[in-house]
Amino acid sequence: METYMSSEQVLDELDLLSEKITENLITNYYWNSFNSNELIVFKGINTLVILDKEIDFYRTYYFSDNYGSVEKILNSIEEKTLVLEYLAKEKSAEAIEMFNKAGFNEFSVHHKIVNKTLPKFKINQELHYATSADVPEIYESLFNNFVRYSDHLPTIEFLENAALNKNIILYKENDKIIAYIIFEIKGGTSYFGFWFSSQKENPLIGINLMVNLYGLLNSKNIKMAYGWVKDDNYKVIDIHKKFGFYFEGLTNYIYLKNPQGQ
């Protein structure tokens, strides 16, 4: 039976359950935060399944000591579109079998890329930061050019904070945003979140934006960056490799269960 809990209540439940499960923990929850504050929670024997509402679907997390209990709960959930992420360096055959039995299909595969020797470029005159006035256009562009199930699209509030903190750089042409990069700085590391460039308008501006980002990070003495890239996005992979990125070895397998078949 489903219950509703706040994110704080769920984190407390996870702490209690982690004390009970001393071995054979299976989980796909690693972030210690959720997208929404009201979560749908299903309980089983030594098992929690958590649904976190995001746009028009639920990002799905499990925390348990056995796949059978997780599968039973997932199969009981009806009329909800579920997205389940599975981080691994090597796939677990038992986990994949459970996903399939619970009605999930592989939707997307993303690899973690890392750069520990960022190029020491300098900022040029084409460095422009987004302002709060740019946020609605960027928000619309994200929904038009990225995939909601796999890309963790940011909220308006997140983008407003990112603009305030100068974590969005962009390029405009005829007062229209044709390229942008959204990034975060976490200590001495930068996370590359979203990189978009309209190739039809100007095929080189995306590269120039990236050069400026490296210049910006260099000015802050940040030497390391990481991000995620879809396995068949060969053009972006090739560009990142030329700047010194490499595959770290961790892969995010994204599974979708959609009762509407969309």
Secondary structure in CASP SS format (residue, H / E / C, confidence):
PFRMAT SS
TARGET T0000
AUTHOR 0000-0000-0000
METHOD secondary structure of the structure
MODEL  1
M C 1.00
E E 1.00
T E 1.00
Y E 1.00
M E 1.00
S E 1.00
S H 1.00
E H 1.00
Q H 1.00
V H 1.00
L H 1.00
D H 1.00
E H 1.00
L H 1.00
D H 1.00
L H 1.00
L H 1.00
S H 1.00
E H 1.00
K H 1.00
I C 1.00
T C 1.00
E C 1.00
N C 1.00
L C 1.00
I E 1.00
T E 1.00
N C 1.00
Y C 1.00
Y C 1.00
W C 1.00
N C 1.00
S C 1.00
F C 1.00
N C 1.00
S C 1.00
N C 1.00
E E 1.00
L E 1.00
I E 1.00
V E 1.00
F E 1.00
K E 1.00
G E 1.00
I C 1.00
N C 1.00
T E 1.00
L E 1.00
V E 1.00
I E 1.00
L E 1.00
D E 1.00
K E 1.00
E E 1.00
I C 1.00
D C 1.00
F E 1.00
Y E 1.00
R E 1.00
T E 1.00
Y E 1.00
Y E 1.00
F E 1.00
S E 1.00
D C 1.00
N C 1.00
Y H 1.00
G H 1.00
S H 1.00
V H 1.00
E H 1.00
K H 1.00
I H 1.00
L H 1.00
N H 1.00
S H 1.00
I C 1.00
E C 1.00
E C 1.00
K C 1.00
T C 1.00
L E 1.00
V E 1.00
L E 1.00
E E 1.00
Y E 1.00
L E 1.00
A E 1.00
K C 1.00
E C 1.00
K C 1.00
S C 1.00
A H 1.00
E H 1.00
A H 1.00
I H 1.00
E H 1.00
M H 1.00
F H 1.00
N H 1.00
K H 1.00
A C 1.00
G C 1.00
F C 1.00
N E 1.00
E E 1.00
F E 1.00
S E 1.00
V E 1.00
H E 1.00
H E 1.00
K E 1.00
I E 1.00
V E 1.00
N E 1.00
K C 1.00
T C 1.00
L C 1.00
P C 1.00
K C 1.00
F C 1.00
K C 1.00
I C 1.00
N C 1.00
Q C 1.00
E C 1.00
L C 1.00
H C 1.00
Y E 1.00
A C 1.00
T C 1.00
S H 1.00
A H 1.00
D H 1.00
V H 1.00
P H 1.00
E H 1.00
I H 1.00
Y H 1.00
E H 1.00
S H 1.00
L H 1.00
F H 1.00
N H 1.00
N H 1.00
F C 1.00
V C 1.00
R C 1.00
Y C 1.00
S C 1.00
D C 1.00
H C 1.00
L C 1.00
P C 1.00
T C 1.00
I H 1.00
E H 1.00
F H 1.00
L H 1.00
E H 1.00
N H 1.00
A H 1.00
A H 1.00
L H 1.00
N C 1.00
K C 1.00
N C 1.00
I E 1.00
I E 1.00
L E 1.00
Y E 1.00
K E 1.00
E E 1.00
N C 1.00
D C 1.00
K E 1.00
I E 1.00
I E 1.00
A E 1.00
Y E 1.00
I E 1.00
I E 1.00
F E 1.00
E E 1.00
I E 1.00
K E 1.00
G C 1.00
G C 1.00
T E 1.00
S E 1.00
Y E 1.00
F E 1.00
G E 1.00
F E 1.00
W E 1.00
F E 1.00
S E 1.00
S C 1.00
Q C 1.00
K C 1.00
E C 1.00
N C 1.00
P C 1.00
L C 1.00
I H 1.00
G H 1.00
I H 1.00
N H 1.00
L H 1.00
M H 1.00
V H 1.00
N H 1.00
L H 1.00
Y H 1.00
G H 1.00
L H 1.00
L H 1.00
N H 1.00
S H 1.00
K C 1.00
N C 1.00
I C 1.00
K C 1.00
M E 1.00
A E 1.00
Y E 1.00
G E 1.00
W E 1.00
V E 1.00
K E 1.00
D C 1.00
D C 1.00
N C 1.00
Y H 1.00
K H 1.00
V H 1.00
I H 1.00
D H 1.00
I H 1.00
H H 1.00
K H 1.00
K H 1.00
F C 1.00
G C 1.00
F C 1.00
Y E 1.00
F E 1.00
E E 1.00
G E 1.00
L E 1.00
T E 1.00
N E 1.00
Y E 1.00
I E 1.00
Y E 1.00
L E 1.00
K E 1.00
N C 1.00
P C 1.00
Q C 1.00
G C 1.00
Q C 1.00
END
